[in-house]
């Protein structure tokens, strides 16, 4: 079983997002995102808030990532986002 990184954040799913696209964008294994959000398949819906379990101190979105929305947590800083 995959262990979850210790610095998750919330992401609001946009219209054309896919689970595999988010996994690539945030450099997180798709199964880790599924586990963190209790997702059984590949279906996600626009407006849904997902927990992205990524260590923001060491991971950055892929350069090809398109702008999106991130809900900011209490302990977030600009460097972490």
C-alpha positions, 0 to 999 in steps of 0.5 A: 500500500502506498503511504501518503506524503505529509503535506496535502492540499485541496484542489478544486476540480476544473471542467477539463481536469482528469484524475490522470492529468492531476496526477501528472500535474502534481507529480503524485501517483494516481493511486495515492490521489484515489486513496486520499479521496476514497475514489474507486474509479477514474471519475471526478467532477468539476467543482469537486474538491480533492485532497492532493497528497503531495509534499510541496517542499520537494514537488512542483507542478509539471511545467506544462500544467495549466493555471487552476485554483488551489484552496489555501491551507492555514500553513501555506506560504507562497513558496509552498504553493 
